[in-house]
Amino acid sequence: MGQSCFFRSLPLALLLAAAGPLAAQLPSTTAARIDEIAAQALTASGAPSVSIAVVQGGKIVYEKAYGRARLYPSTEAKTGMRYSIGSVSKQFLAGAILLLVQDGKLSLDDRVSKYLPNLTQAGEVTIRELLSHTSGYQDYYPQDYVAPFMEKPVTAESILDQWARKPLDFDPGTRWQYSNTNYVIAGRIVERVTGAPFFSFLAKRILQPLGMTSAIDLDEQTLGLTDAAGYTRFASGPPRPARPEGRGWLYAAGELAMTAHDVALWDISLMEHQLLKPASFEAMTSPVRLRNGTPTDYALGVGVSDADGHPKLSHGGAVAGFVSLNTVWPDQGAAVVVLANEDGSSAPASITSQIGPLVLTAAEDPGGERALQQARQIFDGLVEGKIDRGLLSSNADAYFTRQVLEDASASLKALGPPASLKQTSVELRGGMTYRHFQIQFTGQSLHLSTLTLPNGKLEQYLIQ
């Protein structure tokens, strides 16, 4: 913009809604684990509901909604319900700009002054700097709540008059600072170039071609009784209906609402270059550098990071009553979309972090099965304060002192038996095989990393 025990008294059956029709494409054990993850996240966060879509191998393989989309009257969450996606909308605007680049209508290096000459330093700021948050224009919506003035309707021009005609926070390209104002400017540029309302262009060039039939513009249409309602909390109090932003405040920066299914269709289109050509996709997903060469972890409407050797594209959204998170691993053909109907909720991030390893394809590891068995054998020994030193190199043997074994035993026993121990990645490092594992307990997970020498001895077995 909290947490509550609001759902702890609810039986699991009330937390789980009907699965989407594609659920059978995931192994039943994986689907069951996702159900557990979602139920635990709702309990821990207190969010009324979440809606999830999972992409694997370039296809939507799982869809499910959990909890209650509306509290009064109590309404079960369903996959066909829309949630506000907030700033996940920004990647759709970036996509629209890149389509205009493909059309030869504009360039990412065009100056803002070409389209909106009356904005501050418009002759120095490029469209690329708008989309990458390196322009210097001050953010008009930094609050994590709806301020009183934002309950009143506003126009895009009014936002620009107040925030894009004042001095910049820094010279263009010299710093990175998240600013919704950048996307209001970019939305107006789309309108100047196309001669049509931004959402109209978006619908014609992106939403309709991809079959994203649920998407609506929240500046023109409110969520209805068949959609999720947004909630908020004051400290650790009960969920209360959230006061939405007035018409116009979400323009181009966070105006979209849709189902998790439709966000997943967009993710698939990015990975398969259905609308954006490879060069456009590369421009959209290449982190920008500041003018002095300093790298950022943000490209055009998406954050970019490394996830165990896989590029990860990710962006969250937060508007009144809703939190969203869209994460894509393009080289894996995988994506996880999580939408929640409570502002400030930790559920989307928690769920995504746990589902990701379940759907990513592990690198080829001929010794993986034996390594997994060994990892579990050593774990069971550590619970009892023991370790088979014949498995260890001299360095690892020295590491496992009496104190290490006592601390490991005490802390691991307290967690109870693990629900699962799974390998998540493998790579080579320092002439050794470097493996990562996830140890899942009820409501908590631990990370295990091992280093195996060519002779099979363990140089490292580290639980964190």
Buried (B, 14 or more C-beta within 10 A) or exposed (E): BBBBEBBEEBEEEBBBBEBBEBBEBBEEEBBEBBBBBBBBBBBBBBBBBBBBBBBBEBEBBBBBBBBBBBBEEEBBBBBBBBBBBBBBBBBBBBBBBBBBBEEEEBBBEBBBBBBBEEBBBBEBBBBBBBBBBBBBBBBBBEEEEBEEEBEEEBEBEEBBEEBBEEEBEBBBBEBBBEBBBBBBBBBBBBBEBBEEBBBBBBBEBBBEEBEBEBBBBBBEEEBEEEBBBBBBBEEEEEBEBBBBBBBBBBBBBBBBBBBBBBBBBBBBBBBEEEBBEEEBBEBBBEBBBBEEEEEBEBBBBBBBEEBBEBBBBBBBBBBBBBBBBBBBBBEBBBBBBBBBBBBBBBBBBBBBBBBBBBBBEBBEBEEBEEBBEBBBEBBBBBBEBBBEEEBBBEEBBEBBEEEEBEEBBEEBEEBEEBEBBBBBBBEEEEEBBBBBBBBBBEEEBBEBBBBBBEEEBBBBBEBE
